[in-house]
C-alpha cells in the first residue's frame, strides 16, 4: 500500500495524522488526489456551504519598531516617507461613512508604534462602538497584544480585558508567520516569538475571546517547518478550542528584504490548503484568503479544502505594499459569483460564523449564460441583496 493510500485510510477512519503523515502529504506528487482527499474532509464538515462576510480592513498606523524581513508595510519611524498614523476622528469617520448597511466586521492590524499610549487604542475602539454599535471589532494581532503587555507593564489578560471592555470582539490571526524558532529568528527576530504568539491566543481563548490563526508560507521555510507550525496550532486548539479559522498566507516578495525569493505558485498554495485541512482536524474553518493567493487560486481552493473566501475587505494595504495585484475590494455580488461558479452554496456570515443569509445555489455557472442573461441576473441579485 502506498503512503498516500495509508493516509487516506486514516482520514476516512477519523484517525489523527502525524508529523510524518504531514510530510508525506507535502511531498506527494499526486497533487489532485491530495486535493480530493482534503475536499472530502471539507464536505464532511461543511457540505457545499462556503462562507464570506461583508467586512472592512483598517490599519490605524504603519509605524513599527519591528523590522521583519518579509514586511513591506511597516515604517520604522514616524515621519519617515510613507509613514502614517490616523487620527481618531478620521478613523471613526471612515466607519461612519462606510456605504454598506450589511457591514458586520471591522478588521484592524497595525504596526508596533513605539510612542502611542495604550489609552489611544482604547479610545479608538470606544469611538467605533459609538459610531456603529453593531459592528464586530476584530482587532490587534497576538504580536500587538504582546507588545502592549511589554510596553505598558500588563499581563496579556489585563490587556485583553481592557480592550474587550472598550469593544474588542475577537483577535485576527496575523503575526504567526512561521512559529519554529529556526525560521522566526531569521525573518522576525524583534517581535513576539512563536511561544508568545500562542500564549496570547491561549489567554484570549480563556477569556472567551475567539481568534483566528495564520501561517506565512513560501519564503525560507521548509515543509518540515510548515508541518511543525500546523501541529503547534493543533495542539493549542486541543487545549482551548478557541481558534475559529486557519488562514494560510502566501508570501509576496516586492519591497522587502526577501525580494530575491520567488513567490509561491498556485500549486503550492493549493497543496498548502489541502494539507492544512487534513492536519488541522480540530479547527472548523479554513480560509482561502483571496488577497494573498489571488482571486482565481482562492476560488479553486474551494475544491481543495477551503470553506471560506474572507470578505469584501474594502481597503487592504499590507499585501498591496508587497506587490499584490488583486483588487482592493470585492463586492458582495462578486464573492457570491465566485462561490457559485465553484459549485458551492454562498453563505454570508458574521465574524463568529453566525449565518446572516444563505443564498441559493446557481443552476448553471454564470459564464454559461448569455450576456443578456448575466446582466439580468446581476440586476436581480442586486435587488435581492440590496447591493
C-alpha positions as a Markdown table, in Angstrom:
| # | Residue | x | y | z |
|---|---|---|---|---|
| 1 | Unk | 0.0 | 0.0 | 0.0 |
| 2 | Unk | 1.3 | 3.5 | -0.9 |
| 3 | Unk | 1.9 | 6.0 | 1.8 |
| 4 | Unk | -0.9 | 8.3 | 0.4 |
| 5 | Unk | -3.3 | 5.3 | 0.4 |
| 6 | Unk | -2.5 | 4.6 | 4.0 |
| 7 | Unk | -3.1 | 8.2 | 4.9 |
| 8 | Unk | -6.4 | 8.1 | 3.0 |
| 9 | Unk | -7.5 | 5.1 | 5.1 |
| 10 | Unk | -6.6 | 7.0 | 8.3 |
| 11 | Unk | -8.5 | 10.1 | 7.3 |
| 12 | Unk | -11.6 | 8.1 | 6.4 |
| 13 | Unk | -11.4 | 6.2 | 9.7 |
| 14 | Unk | -11.2 | 9.5 | 11.6 |
| 15 | Unk | -7.7 | 8.9 | 12.8 |
| 16 | Unk | -5.4 | 11.9 | 13.6 |
| 17 | Unk | -2.5 | 12.4 | 11.2 |
| 18 | Unk | 1.1 | 12.6 | 12.4 |
| 19 | Unk | 4.1 | 14.8 | 11.6 |
| 20 | Unk | 5.3 | 12.0 | 9.2 |
| 21 | Unk | 1.9 | 11.9 | 7.5 |
| 22 | Unk | 2.0 | 15.7 | 7.0 |
| 23 | Unk | 5.4 | 15.4 | 5.4 |
| 24 | Unk | 4.2 | 12.6 | 3.1 |
| 25 | Unk | 1.3 | 14.8 | 2.0 |
| 26 | Unk | 3.5 | 17.8 | 1.2 |
| 27 | Unk | 5.9 | 15.5 | -0.7 |
| 28 | Unk | 3.3 | 13.5 | -2.6 |
| 29 | Unk | 3.4 | 14.0 | -6.4 |
| 30 | Unk | -0.3 | 13.2 | -6.7 |
| 31 | Unk | -1.5 | 16.7 | -6.3 |
| 32 | Unk | -5.1 | 16.1 | -7.4 |
| 33 | Unk | -5.5 | 13.0 | -5.2 |
| 34 | Unk | -4.4 | 15.1 | -2.3 |
| 35 | Unk | -6.9 | 17.8 | -3.2 |
| 36 | Unk | -9.7 | 15.2 | -3.5 |
| 37 | Unk | -9.0 | 13.9 | 0.0 |
| 38 | Unk | -9.0 | 17.3 | 1.5 |
| 39 | Unk | -12.2 | 18.1 | -0.3 |
| 40 | Unk | -13.8 | 15.1 | 1.2 |
| 41 | Unk | -13.0 | 16.3 | 4.7 |
| 42 | Unk | -14.2 | 19.8 | 3.8 |
| 43 | Unk | -17.5 | 18.4 | 2.6 |
| 44 | Unk | -17.9 | 16.2 | 5.6 |
| 45 | Unk | -17.6 | 19.3 | 7.8 |
| 46 | Unk | -19.5 | 21.9 | 5.7 |
| 47 | Unk | -21.1 | 20.2 | 2.7 |
| 48 | Unk | -21.2 | 22.7 | -0.2 |
| 49 | Unk | -21.6 | 25.7 | 2.1 |
| 50 | Unk | -18.9 | 28.4 | 1.6 |
| 51 | Unk | -18.7 | 31.4 | 3.8 |
| 52 | Unk | -17.9 | 35.1 | 3.2 |
| 53 | Unk | -18.7 | 38.3 | 5.1 |
| 54 | Unk | -19.2 | 41.9 | 4.5 |
| 55 | Unk | -16.2 | 43.5 | 6.2 |
| 56 | Unk | -13.7 | 46.3 | 6.0 |
| 57 | Unk | -10.0 | 46.4 | 6.7 |
| 58 | Unk | -8.3 | 49.3 | 8.6 |
| 59 | Unk | -4.7 | 50.0 | 9.5 |
| 60 | Unk | -4.5 | 52.8 | 12.1 |
| 61 | Unk | -0.7 | 53.1 | 11.9 |
| 62 | Unk | 2.1 | 51.5 | 9.9 |
| 63 | Unk | 4.8 | 52.9 | 12.2 |
| 64 | Unk | 6.5 | 49.8 | 13.7 |
| 65 | Unk | 9.6 | 49.3 | 15.7 |
| 66 | Unk | 10.0 | 45.7 | 14.4 |
| 67 | Unk | 11.9 | 45.1 | 11.2 |
| 68 | Unk | 10.6 | 41.8 | 9.8 |
| 69 | Unk | 12.4 | 40.9 | 6.6 |
| 70 | Unk | 9.2 | 39.9 | 4.7 |
| 71 | Unk | 7.3 | 43.1 | 5.5 |
| 72 | Unk | 6.7 | 45.9 | 3.0 |
| 73 | Unk | 4.0 | 47.6 | 5.1 |
| 74 | Unk | 5.9 | 48.9 | 8.2 |
| 75 | Unk | 7.8 | 52.1 | 8.5 |
| 76 | Unk | 10.4 | 52.2 | 11.3 |
| 77 | Unk | 9.9 | 55.8 | 12.4 |
| 78 | Unk | 7.1 | 58.3 | 12.5 |
| 79 | Unk | 7.8 | 61.0 | 9.9 |
| 80 | Unk | 9.6 | 58.5 | 7.6 |
| 81 | Unk | 8.5 | 58.6 | 3.9 |
| 82 | Unk | 5.2 | 56.7 | 3.7 |
| 83 | Unk | 4.6 | 56.5 | 7.5 |
| 84 | Unk | 1.1 | 57.3 | 8.7 |
| 85 | Unk | -0.9 | 57.2 | 11.9 |
| 86 | Unk | -4.6 | 58.1 | 11.7 |
| 87 | Unk | -6.4 | 60.4 | 14.0 |
| 88 | Unk | -9.3 | 59.1 | 16.0 |
| 89 | Unk | -11.7 | 61.4 | 14.1 |
| 90 | Unk | -10.6 | 60.1 | 10.7 |
| 91 | Unk | -10.8 | 56.5 | 11.8 |
| 92 | Unk | -14.3 | 57.0 | 13.3 |
| 93 | Unk | -15.4 | 58.9 | 10.2 |
| 94 | Unk | -14.3 | 56.1 | 7.9 |
| 95 | Unk | -16.5 | 53.7 | 9.6 |
| 96 | Unk | -19.4 | 56.2 | 9.8 |
| 97 | Unk | -19.1 | 56.8 | 6.0 |
| 98 | Unk | -19.0 | 53.1 | 5.0 |
| 99 | Unk | -21.8 | 52.8 | 2.5 |
| 100 | Unk | -22.7 | 49.1 | 3.1 |
| 101 | Unk | -25.5 | 48.7 | 5.6 |
| 102 | Unk | -24.8 | 45.0 | 5.8 |
| 103 | Unk | -21.3 | 45.6 | 7.2 |
| 104 | Unk | -20.7 | 43.3 | 10.2 |
| 105 | Unk | -16.9 | 43.4 | 10.8 |
| 106 | Unk | -14.1 | 45.9 | 11.1 |
| 107 | Unk | -10.7 | 44.1 | 10.9 |
| 108 | Unk | -7.7 | 46.1 | 12.1 |
| 109 | Unk | -4.0 | 45.2 | 12.1 |
| 110 | Unk | -1.3 | 47.8 | 12.9 |
| 111 | Unk | 2.4 | 48.3 | 13.3 |
| 112 | Unk | 4.1 | 48.3 | 16.7 |
| 113 | Unk | 4.1 | 52.1 | 17.2 |
| 114 | Unk | 6.6 | 53.0 | 20.0 |
| 115 | Unk | 5.0 | 56.3 | 21.0 |
| 116 | Unk | 1.2 | 55.8 | 21.1 |
| 117 | Unk | -0.2 | 55.4 | 24.6 |
| 118 | Unk | -2.4 | 52.4 | 25.4 |
| 119 | Unk | -5.4 | 54.7 | 26.0 |
| 120 | Unk | -5.1 | 55.8 | 22.4 |
| 121 | Unk | -6.2 | 52.3 | 21.3 |
| 122 | Unk | -8.9 | 52.1 | 24.0 |
| 123 | Unk | -10.4 | 55.3 | 22.8 |
| 124 | Unk | -10.2 | 54.2 | 19.2 |
| 125 | Unk | -12.3 | 51.1 | 19.9 |
| 126 | Unk | -14.8 | 53.0 | 22.1 |
| 127 | Unk | -15.4 | 55.6 | 19.3 |
| 128 | Unk | -16.1 | 52.9 | 16.7 |
| 129 | Unk | -18.6 | 51.3 | 19.0 |
| 130 | Unk | -20.3 | 54.7 | 19.4 |
| 131 | Unk | -20.4 | 55.2 | 15.6 |
| 132 | Unk | -21.7 | 51.7 | 14.7 |
| 133 | Unk | -22.5 | 49.6 | 17.8 |
| 134 | Unk | -23.4 | 46.5 | 15.9 |
| 135 | Unk | -20.1 | 46.2 | 14.1 |
| 136 | Unk | -17.8 | 43.4 | 15.4 |
| 137 | Unk | -14.3 | 44.7 | 16.1 |
| 138 | Unk | -11.7 | 42.0 | 15.2 |
| 139 | Unk | -8.5 | 43.9 | 16.0 |
| 140 | Unk | -4.9 | 43.5 | 17.1 |
| 141 | Unk | -2.7 | 40.5 | 16.3 |
| 142 | Unk | -1.2 | 38.5 | 19.1 |
| 143 | Unk | 2.1 | 40.3 | 18.3 |
| 144 | Unk | 0.4 | 43.7 | 19.1 |
| 145 | Unk | -1.1 | 42.3 | 22.3 |
| 146 | Unk | 2.3 | 41.1 | 23.4 |
| 147 | Unk | 3.8 | 44.5 | 22.5 |
| 148 | Unk | 1.2 | 46.3 | 24.6 |
| 149 | Unk | 1.8 | 43.9 | 27.6 |
| 150 | Unk | 5.6 | 44.5 | 27.5 |
| 151 | Unk | 5.4 | 48.3 | 26.8 |
| 152 | Unk | 2.7 | 49.1 | 29.4 |
| 153 | Unk | 3.6 | 46.6 | 32.1 |
| 154 | Unk | 0.4 | 44.5 | 31.9 |
| 155 | Unk | -0.3 | 40.8 | 31.6 |
| 156 | Unk | -1.9 | 39.5 | 28.4 |
| 157 | Unk | -5.1 | 39.0 | 30.4 |
| 158 | Unk | -5.1 | 42.6 | 31.6 |
| 159 | Unk | -4.5 | 44.0 | 28.1 |
| 160 | Unk | -7.3 | 41.8 | 26.6 |
| 161 | Unk | -9.7 | 42.6 | 29.4 |
| 162 | Unk | -9.3 | 46.4 | 28.9 |
| 163 | Unk | -9.6 | 46.1 | 25.2 |
| 164 | Unk | -12.7 | 43.9 | 25.4 |
| 165 | Unk | -14.3 | 46.4 | 27.7 |
| 166 | Unk | -13.7 | 49.0 | 25.0 |
| 167 | Unk | -15.4 | 46.9 | 22.3 |
| 168 | Unk | -12.9 | 44.3 | 21.2 |
| 169 | Unk | -14.8 | 41.1 | 20.0 |
| 170 | Unk | -12.1 | 38.8 | 18.7 |
| 171 | Unk | -8.4 | 38.6 | 17.5 |
| 172 | Unk | -7.2 | 38.2 | 13.9 |
| 173 | Unk | -4.7 | 35.5 | 13.3 |
| 174 | Unk | -1.8 | 37.6 | 11.9 |
| 175 | Unk | 1.7 | 37.6 | 13.2 |
| 176 | Unk | 2.2 | 33.9 | 13.3 |
| 177 | Unk | 4.5 | 33.8 | 10.3 |
| 178 | Unk | 6.4 | 30.6 | 11.0 |
| 179 | Unk | 6.4 | 29.5 | 14.6 |
| 180 | Unk | 9.5 | 27.4 | 14.5 |
| 181 | Unk | 12.4 | 29.4 | 16.1 |
| 182 | Unk | 14.9 | 28.5 | 13.4 |
| 183 | Unk | 12.9 | 30.4 | 10.9 |
| 184 | Unk | 11.3 | 33.0 | 13.1 |
| 185 | Unk | 14.8 | 34.2 | 14.4 |
| 186 | Unk | 15.8 | 34.8 | 10.8 |
| 187 | Unk | 12.7 | 36.7 | 9.5 |
| 188 | Unk | 11.1 | 38.2 | 12.6 |
| 189 | Unk | 13.6 | 38.4 | 15.4 |
| 190 | Unk | 12.4 | 41.6 | 17.2 |
| 191 | Unk | 8.8 | 40.8 | 18.0 |
| 192 | Unk | 6.8 | 38.2 | 19.8 |
| 193 | Unk | 8.3 | 34.7 | 19.3 |
| 194 | Unk | 6.3 | 31.6 | 18.5 |
| 195 | Unk | 5.6 | 30.6 | 22.1 |
| 196 | Unk | 4.5 | 34.1 | 22.9 |
| 197 | Unk | 2.2 | 34.2 | 19.9 |
| 198 | Unk | 0.5 | 31.0 | 21.2 |
| 199 | Unk | 0.4 | 32.3 | 24.8 |
| 200 | Unk | -1.6 | 35.4 | 23.7 |
| 201 | Unk | -4.1 | 33.3 | 21.9 |
| 202 | Unk | -4.3 | 30.9 | 24.9 |
| 203 | Unk | -5.1 | 33.9 | 27.1 |
| 204 | Unk | -7.7 | 35.2 | 24.7 |
| 205 | Unk | -9.4 | 31.9 | 24.5 |
| 206 | Unk | -9.5 | 31.5 | 28.3 |
| 207 | Unk | -11.2 | 34.9 | 28.5 |
| 208 | Unk | -13.8 | 33.8 | 25.9 |
| 209 | Unk | -12.4 | 35.8 | 23.0 |
| 210 | Unk | -12.3 | 33.7 | 19.8 |
| 211 | Unk | -9.4 | 34.2 | 17.4 |
| 212 | Unk | -8.1 | 33.0 | 14.0 |
| 213 | Unk | -4.6 | 31.7 | 13.2 |
| 214 | Unk | -2.3 | 32.0 | 10.2 |
| 215 | Unk | 0.9 | 30.8 | 8.6 |
| 216 | Unk | 3.1 | 32.7 | 6.2 |
| 217 | Unk | 4.3 | 30.2 | 3.6 |
| 218 | Unk | 6.5 | 30.2 | 0.6 |
| 219 | Unk | 9.7 | 32.1 | 1.7 |
| 220 | Unk | 12.7 | 30.5 | 3.5 |
| 221 | Unk | 10.8 | 27.8 | 5.5 |
| 222 | Unk | 10.8 | 24.1 | 4.6 |
| 223 | Unk | 7.9 | 21.6 | 4.5 |
| 224 | Unk | 9.1 | 20.4 | 7.9 |
| 225 | Unk | 8.6 | 23.9 | 9.3 |
| 226 | Unk | 5.1 | 24.1 | 7.9 |
| 227 | Unk | 4.1 | 20.8 | 9.4 |
| 228 | Unk | 5.6 | 21.8 | 12.7 |
| 229 | Unk | 3.7 | 25.1 | 12.6 |
| 230 | Unk | 0.4 | 23.4 | 11.9 |
| 231 | Unk | 0.8 | 20.9 | 14.7 |
| 232 | Unk | 1.6 | 23.6 | 17.2 |
| 233 | Unk | -1.7 | 25.3 | 16.3 |
| 234 | Unk | -3.5 | 22.0 | 16.5 |
| 235 | Unk | -2.0 | 21.3 | 20.0 |
| 236 | Unk | -3.3 | 24.7 | 21.3 |
| 237 | Unk | -6.7 | 24.1 | 19.8 |
| 238 | Unk | -6.8 | 20.7 | 21.6 |
| 239 | Unk | -6.3 | 22.7 | 24.8 |
| 240 | Unk | -8.6 | 25.7 | 24.3 |
| 241 | Unk | -10.9 | 25.1 | 21.2 |
| 242 | Unk | -10.7 | 28.9 | 20.7 |
| 243 | Unk | -9.5 | 29.1 | 17.1 |
| 244 | Unk | -12.3 | 29.6 | 14.6 |
| 245 | Unk | -10.4 | 29.6 | 11.3 |
| 246 | Unk | -7.0 | 28.9 | 9.9 |
| 247 | Unk | -5.7 | 31.2 | 7.1 |
| 248 | Unk | -2.6 | 30.3 | 5.1 |
| 249 | Unk | -0.9 | 33.5 | 3.8 |
| 250 | Unk | 1.1 | 33.4 | 0.7 |
| 251 | Unk | 4.5 | 35.3 | 0.8 |
| 252 | Unk | 4.8 | 38.3 | -1.6 |
| 253 | Unk | 8.3 | 39.5 | -2.5 |
| 254 | Unk | 8.1 | 43.1 | -3.5 |
| 255 | Unk | 9.5 | 46.0 | -1.5 |
| 256 | Unk | 11.0 | 43.8 | 1.3 |
| 257 | Unk | 14.3 | 42.2 | 2.2 |
| 258 | Unk | 13.3 | 38.8 | 0.7 |
| 259 | Unk | 12.7 | 40.3 | -2.7 |
| 260 | Unk | 15.1 | 37.8 | -4.4 |
| 261 | Unk | 12.9 | 34.8 | -3.4 |
| 262 | Unk | 10.3 | 33.5 | -5.8 |
| 263 | Unk | 6.7 | 33.7 | -4.6 |
| 264 | Unk | 4.7 | 30.5 | -4.0 |
| 265 | Unk | 3.0 | 29.1 | -7.1 |
| 266 | Unk | -0.7 | 28.3 | -7.3 |
| 267 | Unk | 0.0 | 24.6 | -6.9 |
| 268 | Unk | 2.0 | 25.3 | -3.7 |
| 269 | Unk | -0.9 | 27.4 | -2.4 |
| 270 | Unk | -3.5 | 24.7 | -3.2 |
| 271 | Unk | -1.3 | 22.0 | -1.7 |
| 272 | Unk | -0.8 | 24.0 | 1.5 |
| 273 | Unk | -4.6 | 24.5 | 1.7 |
| 274 | Unk | -5.2 | 20.8 | 1.3 |
| 275 | Unk | -2.5 | 19.6 | 3.8 |
| 276 | Unk | -3.7 | 22.2 | 6.3 |
| 277 | Unk | -7.3 | 20.9 | 6.1 |
| 278 | Unk | -6.1 | 17.3 | 6.7 |
| 279 | Unk | -3.8 | 18.1 | 9.6 |
| 280 | Unk | -6.0 | 20.6 | 11.4 |
| 281 | Unk | -8.7 | 18.2 | 12.3 |
| 282 | Unk | -9.9 | 20.4 | 15.2 |
| 283 | Unk | -10.1 | 23.9 | 13.6 |
| 284 | Unk | -13.5 | 24.1 | 12.0 |
| 285 | Unk | -12.9 | 26.6 | 9.2 |
| 286 | Unk | -10.1 | 27.1 | 6.6 |
| 287 | Unk | -10.0 | 30.3 | 4.6 |
| 288 | Unk | -8.7 | 30.9 | 1.1 |
| 289 | Unk | -7.7 | 34.5 | 1.5 |
| 290 | Unk | -8.2 | 35.9 | -1.9 |
| 291 | Unk | -6.0 | 39.0 | -1.2 |
| 292 | Unk | -2.9 | 36.8 | -0.6 |
| 293 | Unk | -3.2 | 33.9 | -3.0 |
| 294 | Unk | -5.1 | 35.7 | -5.8 |
| 295 | Unk | -8.8 | 35.5 | -6.7 |
| 296 | Unk | -8.6 | 32.6 | -9.1 |
| 297 | Unk | -6.4 | 30.4 | -6.9 |
| 298 | Unk | -8.7 | 31.2 | -3.9 |
| 299 | Unk | -11.7 | 30.2 | -5.9 |
| 300 | Unk | -10.0 | 26.9 | -6.9 |
| 301 | Unk | -9.1 | 26.3 | -3.2 |
| 302 | Unk | -12.8 | 25.8 | -2.5 |
| 303 | Unk | -12.3 | 22.4 | -4.0 |
| 304 | Unk | -9.0 | 21.7 | -2.1 |
| 305 | Unk | -10.3 | 22.0 | 1.5 |
| 306 | Unk | -11.2 | 25.7 | 2.0 |
| 307 | Unk | -14.7 | 26.7 | 3.0 |
| 308 | Unk | -14.3 | 30.4 | 3.4 |
| 309 | Unk | -13.2 | 33.2 | 1.0 |
| 310 | Unk | -12.9 | 36.0 | 3.6 |
| 311 | Unk | -14.9 | 39.1 | 2.7 |
| 312 | Unk | -15.3 | 42.4 | 0.8 |
| 313 | Unk | -12.2 | 43.9 | 2.5 |
| 314 | Unk | -12.8 | 47.4 | 1.0 |
| 315 | Unk | -9.2 | 48.6 | 1.6 |
| 316 | Unk | -6.1 | 46.4 | 2.2 |
| 317 | Unk | -2.6 | 47.9 | 2.3 |
| 318 | Unk | -0.3 | 45.2 | 3.8 |
| 319 | Unk | -0.3 | 42.8 | 0.9 |
| 320 | Unk | -0.6 | 45.6 | -1.7 |
| 321 | Unk | 2.5 | 47.2 | -0.3 |
| 322 | Unk | 4.3 | 43.9 | -1.1 |
| 323 | Unk | 3.1 | 43.9 | -4.7 |
| 324 | Unk | -0.3 | 42.2 | -4.6 |
| 325 | Unk | -2.1 | 42.9 | -7.9 |
| 326 | Unk | -5.6 | 41.8 | -6.7 |
| 327 | Unk | -8.3 | 44.4 | -6.3 |
| 328 | Unk | -8.6 | 46.5 | -3.1 |
| 329 | Unk | -12.1 | 45.1 | -2.6 |
| 330 | Unk | -14.6 | 42.6 | -4.0 |
| 331 | Unk | -18.3 | 43.4 | -3.9 |
| 332 | Unk | -20.8 | 41.1 | -2.2 |
| 333 | Unk | -22.1 | 40.2 | -5.7 |
| 334 | Unk | -18.6 | 39.2 | -6.9 |
| 335 | Unk | -18.0 | 37.0 | -3.9 |
| 336 | Unk | -21.3 | 35.3 | -4.4 |
| 337 | Unk | -20.5 | 34.7 | -8.1 |
| 338 | Unk | -17.1 | 33.2 | -7.3 |
| 339 | Unk | -18.6 | 30.8 | -4.8 |
| 340 | Unk | -21.4 | 29.8 | -7.1 |
| 341 | Unk | -19.1 | 29.2 | -10.1 |
| 342 | Unk | -17.1 | 26.8 | -7.9 |
| 343 | Unk | -20.3 | 24.8 | -7.5 |
| 344 | Unk | -20.8 | 25.9 | -3.9 |
| 345 | Unk | -23.6 | 27.4 | -1.8 |
| 346 | Unk | -22.8 | 31.0 | -0.7 |
| 347 | Unk | -23.4 | 31.7 | 3.0 |
| 348 | Unk | -23.0 | 35.2 | 4.3 |
| 349 | Unk | -21.7 | 35.0 | 7.9 |
| 350 | Unk | -20.7 | 37.3 | 10.7 |
| 351 | Unk | -17.3 | 37.1 | 12.4 |
| 352 | Unk | -18.2 | 34.2 | 14.6 |
| 353 | Unk | -19.8 | 32.2 | 11.8 |
| 354 | Unk | -23.3 | 33.0 | 12.6 |
| 355 | Unk | -25.4 | 32.8 | 9.4 |
| 356 | Unk | -26.6 | 36.2 | 8.1 |
| 357 | Unk | -28.1 | 34.8 | 4.9 |
| 358 | Unk | -27.7 | 31.6 | 2.9 |
| 359 | Unk | -28.2 | 32.2 | -0.8 |
| 360 | Unk | -29.4 | 29.7 | -3.4 |
| 361 | Unk | -27.0 | 27.6 | -5.4 |
| 362 | Unk | -26.5 | 28.6 | -9.1 |
| 363 | Unk | -28.3 | 26.3 | -11.5 |
| 364 | Unk | -25.6 | 26.9 | -14.1 |
| 365 | Unk | -22.3 | 28.8 | -14.0 |
| 366 | Unk | -22.7 | 32.5 | -14.8 |
| 367 | Unk | -20.2 | 32.1 | -17.6 |
| 368 | Unk | -22.6 | 29.7 | -19.4 |
| 369 | Unk | -25.3 | 32.3 | -19.6 |
| 370 | Unk | -25.7 | 34.8 | -22.4 |
| 371 | Unk | -24.5 | 38.4 | -21.8 |
| 372 | Unk | -28.2 | 39.5 | -21.6 |
| 373 | Unk | -29.0 | 36.8 | -19.0 |
| 374 | Unk | -25.9 | 37.6 | -17.0 |
| 375 | Unk | -26.8 | 41.3 | -16.8 |
| 376 | Unk | -30.4 | 40.4 | -15.9 |
| 377 | Unk | -29.2 | 38.0 | -13.2 |
| 378 | Unk | -26.9 | 40.7 | -11.8 |
| 379 | Unk | -29.7 | 43.2 | -11.6 |
| 380 | Unk | -32.0 | 40.7 | -9.9 |
| 381 | Unk | -29.2 | 39.7 | -7.4 |
| 382 | Unk | -28.6 | 43.4 | -6.7 |
| 383 | Unk | -32.3 | 43.7 | -5.7 |
| 384 | Unk | -32.1 | 40.5 | -3.6 |
| 385 | Unk | -29.0 | 41.6 | -1.6 |
| 386 | Unk | -29.6 | 45.3 | -1.5 |
| 387 | Unk | -26.3 | 46.0 | -3.3 |
